[in-house]
Amino acid sequence: MAAKLNLSGPPDSDTSSPNDQSVSSRSNNRSLRVADKERRKNEAEDPFVLALKYFSDVEAGTPVYGNDDVERNMVLVEKVAYSKGLSPETISIMLEFAMSLRMGTILCPRVLKCLIPATVVPQEAVVRAFVWLGVGKIPVSTQILFIKWVLTVFDMIDAKDQLRAIYGFIFSFVTEENLCPFICHLLYLLTRKESVRVFRVRKLLELQSKLGRQPFLLNLLSLYKVFCPELVTLSIPSRIKSVFRNHNMPWRSALIAVQKRDGSQAASSISLASTVKDKTNPRKRKHCHLVLPALCSVVNKEAQTEPSSSRKVVPLVQLHSFAQLLENMHLIELPAQMGSLLGSSLALQYLDCVQDESALLRLNFWLGYALHEEFLFCGDGGASQNSEEALQFLNKLLSTQHFLQEGFSSSEAFLYKFLTVWDGSLLRPQILGLLSNIPVIPSSQIRRLLFEPLMQLFFTSSLFFKCGLMECLNNMLLKWLTWHSVYALEDDLDISLNSHTSINMTLSGFKDSVMELVDFVGRLASVGLQLEGCHSLLLSFILDFYETVCDTFLKYGLPLVVIPPTGVFYPALFASDPVSVDRLAYIMYRYKVNLTSAKSQEKEQAFHISRQTFREFNHYAVVMVNCLWNSKMFQPGMGVQLGEELLLKSNVPQYWASFDLVHHPAFMSYAVDFHQKCWPGRKDMDLNSIKHSKPWSWYLEYLFSQGYDGLKQFVQSNISRQKAAGDGQGNSLST
């Protein structure tokens, strides 16, 4: 019986299975219908949903005044907008309502001011709004407000392809004088190479002749010239003041509040990091751009996969290796915010390989705005109120410039303004690091832009600032000379000093700028050593600079030799530490090698080194030889002269030998040590005995074995050792 039951069990279950499934399916469908009905009932009862339905269905011509319904619904929408932000569907409904003027022009500005996106802005809604803009019934002030809103949320628009498709329609508004600055800004963001046409260039030039050389027209023309230089023959200044502002004041605080509350990472041009602290005084710290935005795509994924797309694009955020970057080099889509490039090594490699001028223009615009807003235009000191953010931001900017091996034009323009208000202590290493990356400045402007503010800071700051500035100027000179050696052309004398800017300079102009910089450092060094009592640390940084200067001809191919001033030469010669004297000897040795080579090539290379330069070097060489070797210090014609009576009153025996290699304060400890090793049994120490022929040669070998290679090279190149027992006069370079 049990077997029968077991055998009959499966057929029964098979027979009932379809019925059970049918019952279960009907039950599930009923549950879904009940849930859907409940959801529709809740939505129907939701006041916000009712408000949206009102604005989407309201008939044209409905009055505003005395209409309690519109006021109640408008307040509901504003409440949600300022607390949570509006969804894409809500933005589409409200934007359509405002721009269609179904209830006149009164509510339009109010609606535009409450369009705070919670996530993204639908592109279709913006395109339809531009269509309504062409109707001509919207007041100019409202049109301006709408375009400001588009500029504010530009990076939150989910795609840009349809906007670029109506580029010509948007361009037609440039003829409106009030709209022109804002339309130019929007066109600047939308422009691609295919957007540049002859008739558009002609129209912009026509507007310029009517309105004057307005910066917003020049910025757009400069972008056109980058894409199609053959169409824009107008001479564009290499440094144009960036006048495109973030017109975000009506929406800024609300967007910040929504993004902080929801943790939104939307790429907004005015988004702030969640780490920004609230300030007690709302009048302080108007902006914060020091946190780099996240690298994100400018279009959504759906837009990338649309079959109607003209070509496939690959967002940088989807690339994770250099190999992937090489495979998709010509399909790269730039991110929504160009500031995010600074935080991505792959993005920087793309920027360095492709050298996309439009990308650099956008990056310079963003960077210039951030630097000016945070460091110059904040009344409370800007970045000084949040030094950790500023430190990280500037360090990232420095690492980017070191990677690209050049600075940005926007940071250069910022530095010229910042130096006039800088106290020399705020973020000093970072500011000096940025300063060392600026390209060559024409000699006619270098004094006003660079020397005057730096001179005031140098003479009123501490020893450590003086040392830091000397290091900065040395790095600046090194970069200038490196640019010259890399970019100098063999066939002519034009030098392209920066691969990303249109700064071209003749060789003579470049030499003038280098000469101005070297002379300026010479003046600072001479006075600085006097102010700091010839401090050895400052002297070390100064000698670093002149180690660069002495090799400008042979190492960098620049036909220029500048001899250090007496205010640097004599403090180094009379320094109390042997390292400074050794470095001075090495510098003089390199000067002789460079001058000798330059003199032999003058006729072949068609350049000329001044005879005054040779005379100055010969004078310094004779002074060093007579001082260190011949024991003829304070003799007539030595450059350093003291009256005979004053020297006798000093009671210094053999004062003329006070600075030779035996009695020099820097080497006396070595002379004493050598004397004890050479004559260990002597009780009376006579250092003059070292000057005898054999001990003198031993002593020199002993000094050279201590690592003073500069002194060794100077002696070997300027002094004939066969004359050591006689007058010891070396061979100086003759002109």
Secondary structure, 3 states (H helix, E strand, C coil): CHHHHHHHHHHHHHHHHHHHHHHHHHHHHHHHHHHHHHHHHHHHHCHHHHHHHHHHHCCCCCCCCCCHHHHHHHHHHHHHHHHCCECHHHHHHHHHHHHHCCCCCCCHHHHHHCCCECCCECHHHHHHHHHHHCCCCCCHHHHHHHHHHHHHCHHHECCCHHHHHCHHHHHHHHHCCCCHHHHHHHHHHHCCHHHCCHHHHHHHHHHHHHHCCCHHHHHHHHHHHHHCCCCCCCCCCCCCCCCCCCCCCCCHHHHHHHHHHHCCCCCCCCCCCCCCCCCCCCCCCCCCCCCCCCCCCCCCHHHHCCCCCCCCCEEHHHCCCHHHHHHCHHHEECCCCHHHHHHCHHHHHHHHHHCCHHHHHHHHHHHHHHHHHHHCCCCCCHHHHHHHHHHHHHHHHHHHHHHHCCCCHHHHHHHHHHCCCCCCCCCHHHHHHHHCCCCCCCHHHHHHHHHHHHHHHHHCCCHHHHHHHHHHHHHHHHHHHHHHHHHECCCCCEEECCCCCCCEEEHHHHHHHHHHHHHHHHHHHHHHHHHCCCCHHHHHHHHHHHHHHCCCCCCCCCCCCCCCCHHHHHHHHCCCCHHHHHHHHHHHHHHHHHHHHHHHHHHHHCCCCCHHHHHHHHHHHHHHHHHHCCCCCCCCCCCCCCCHHHHHHCCCCCHHHCCCCCCCCCCHHHHHHHHHHHCCCCCCCCHHHHHCHHHHHHHHHHHHCCCCHHHHHHHHHHCCHHHCCCCCCCCCCCC
